[in-house]
Amino acid sequence: MDERAPRILVVDDDPRNVRLLKRILTSEGYMVEEAYCGEDALQMALEEPPDLVLLDVMMPGMDGYEVCRRLREDRRTVAVPIVMVTALSGRKEKAKALEYGADDFITKPFERVEILARVRSSLRVKRLHDELMEANRRLEERNLLFETELFMARELQQALMTQEIPKICGVEFDYRYLPTFTVGGDFLFIQAVSESCLGLFISDVMGHGPQAAMVTAIIRTLLSNFLRYDPPPSRLLAQMNERFTAVMPKSYCMMFASAAYLRLDTRSGEMIFSNAGHPPPFLLRRDRGEIDVVTAPNSIALGLERETKYQDTSFQLKAGDGIFMYTDGLFEIRDNSNEIFGLERLQQALKEGLKMPSNRLLDFILDKVMSFAEMKHMDDDLTALCLNYKFGGETC
């Protein structure tokens, strides 16, 4: 912290006034610089801005009003307190001084007590201003650092998402991912786990920002390791949960992730599904014009309890059926009255677009959701995937 004595620039064309003010101020420990005309005062203040200016009004050449105006127009001295010292005591003169940018004024003849009181008051305001500016500067630095970290986290998260949709015989699918500015924790991964089997994994990490992105990276690494062995969905989630709770840093103790894993045999149409606290998928029965909820024992999210059992549920897909998977940001988005879109509206929108191909259905659903929210800022990521099962028991 700067402990130097405040520097005060005294400006007056009368040397007697300058000597008197200097004697009063130096007796209190202030550093005093002197100027006897407006031009010199302006040059001195701009070269090395003082902490305070005591400025006479009536001077030959450039008067105090003009000096004050120019100091206020320059960014180097715009915040320096200026106290006008004047023999004029009329309201118009005082109003003019304030209009030109003065912070206060003292009427001649002045007294020691008044001078020191005005000086202390002006310097206190200057100190508070400087502290505020320094706090703002530090805040801007932290914001810049945070924005940089946020950008890196967003880049990391998007790199982890499935970039290219694998071409799997017998299925057609597409997905949409709309990240928020704050970086959420949505994660979607699609992979062929065998010649005829497809694995769909979706998760949503609690929270936002760099931590969520780092947790997503951990999940991505664990998923890649365990998918190599093509375990049943329940076993995959149990293995991931066990490792997830073990490797998570202690500082991330409140971080967890909902997840769901679906394994589809594209030849037989058999679908095996397991859930870890994630919103249930919808089964699109196009031949009947119906939307079914894929019910399964809904165990707790990953990362909450190390010894957690998950269960599998099997379904049979027929040619033309579809699967719709999503994260909670899709149905928890709110409108201007704070009402959520909700699962009921989502199910109804799916029914309306039931006959559409995957890409059109996804766009249709997102249009419905964003129209409901009136395009307001999203508080959470939106992720949705739609799979159409084209045939069973055939070869490509």
Secondary structure, 3 states (H helix, E strand, C coil): CCCCCCEEEEECCCHHHHHHHHHHHHCCCCEEEEECCHHHHHHHHHHCCCCEEEEECCCCCCCHHHHHHHHHHCCCCCCCCEEEEECCCCHHHHHHHHHCCCCEEEECCCCHHHHHHHHHHHHHHHHHHHHHHHHHHHHHHHHHHHHHHHHHHHHHHHHHCCCCCCCCCCEEEEEEEECCCCCCCEEEEEEECCCCEEEEEEEEECCCHHHHHHHHHHHHHHHHHHHCCCCCHHHHHHHHHHHHHHHCCHHHCCCCEEEEEEEEECCCCEEEEEEEECCCCEEEECCCCEEEECCCCEECCECCCCCCCCCCEEEECCCCCEEEEECHHHCCCECCCCCECHHHHHHHHHHHCCCCCHHHHHHHHHHHHHHHCCCCCCCCCEEEEEEEECCCCCCC
